[in-house]
Amino acid sequence: MPIQPQPTLTGRHVALRPLESGDADALLAAAADGELWNMTLTVVPGPATVHGYIETALSGRDAGTVMPFVVVDRESGRVVGSTRFWKIDARNRKLEIGHTWLATGAQRSPVNTEAKYLLLQHAFEAMHCVRVQFTTDVLNERSRAAILRIGATQEGIVRHERIMPDGRKRNSVRFSIIDDEWPQVKAALALRLGR
């Protein structure tokens, strides 16, 4: 799985463009829609953490293990969230899609479905992945349901998988899509998006 320059992935509703060091204000504006930095089930950058959030993502990109994106609503041109490929393992042709969050106004819209479609298409068809995984907090029922809706298979619960900023030991649910499943997942996502 060759690591290529990070592309911009463009759909009908969203464009996923590479995160840049100057995106702090745009990310904060998106996260302010719902004050998402107050969430305890996921980590969303806030005024005190946004620069470290960006620095960590860009350091991962420099190391070849992360491809961080901002999610841009194509109609308004505004940044409405962020997502990334991370845990990129070129030798074993696998990665994880994560660190995904969307402004409250972009939730329950085609934005998340299309963003996942674009990410999965790039992972399986351009990067030739054999496995794409997702991990979410066991307490995050909404996220778990959304991951199942896109066609991923739940594999199990990883106990004390990470420590959250508030000190809670998080149990995480792991999901995956493998290359043999991608054609069927792709067709179902395309149908949901009206393609």
Secondary structure, 3 states (H helix, E strand, C coil): CCCCCCCCEECCCEEEEECCHHHHHHHHHHHHCCCHHHCCCCCCCCCCCHHHHHHHHHHHHHHCCCEEEEEEECCCCCEEEEEEEEEEECCCCEEEEEEEEECHHHCCCHHHHHHHHHHHHHHHHHCCCCEEEEEEECCCHHHHHHHHHCCCEEEEEEEEEEECCCCCEEEEEEEEEEHHHHHHHHHHHHHHCCC
